[in-house]
């Protein structure tokens, strides 16, 4: 697992997925012992914007990387070369989140302009907007695709409103309350939706919209959540700690791993690699300004970091 941290923003991603014959609770990937040949270095970087970059995400095949920023644009990059493939310019305010569909040639973007847009990205030479969803009354902070229902996306705004949208007909399916910072669907099954609000994370049943689990333990605001690739574990990050949760009977999630800092604050411009079983960390000074987003491609085993220093970097 790697985490990128800043005084008021953090991101968390799983670096290595579990093998089928291994309990994901006990899986963190290979040892970080440099004496055994472990390396984690920059393999490419680019100044991605004239202003701060706020988010990034890989396509499911690992061939494209999307980024968004303060300049109101989303950009598609060729992962192998970091050459610019397309610029998406229809938003009228800063972009808060970018997400590729796991099974369709689509990209979703959310923005401070209170809209969610879905883009067709099958042919990156002629990317175009499929839908614009209007309904939020305050800035939209996060968006995500359902892993199985290709026509369903979800978004949340600063007032804690969660909205579900149908891409095919452009309609709003339903809305509820509970997430004012970030939402992420459970991978593979898509049964649950994780929503961060304040210092807790709520796990909602997508079908019933009822809160199934409430994850409490962070002392400060939760900025990001990330499911493991199998949807069995959830990592959450705040200014005070990174926590990994599993779900058992009852309505309380169980924290099975925790990483805290003595000074209650992670480094603003660093990547923190964490081996949970060995409880070892490696801090890498990665950017010259706040790191605002992380993405992982399990296909080519790359980690992307986005920062307010305007750069995107690829790590391996």
ABEGO torsion letter per residue (X at the ends): XBBBBBAABBBBBBABBBBAABBAAABAEBBABAAAGBBBBBABBBBABABBBABBBBBAAGABBBBBBAAGBBBBBBAAAGBBABBBAABABBBABBBBBAABBBBBBBBAAGBBBBBBAABAABBBBABBBBGBABBBABBBBBAABAABBBBBBAAGBBBBBBAAAGBBABBBBGBAABBBBBBGAGABBBBBBEABBBBBBAAAGBBABBBBGBABBBABBBBBAAGABBBBBBAABBBBBBBBBEABBBBABBBBBAAGBBBAABBBBBBAAAGBBBBBBABABBBABBBBBAAAGBBBBBBAAGBBBBBX
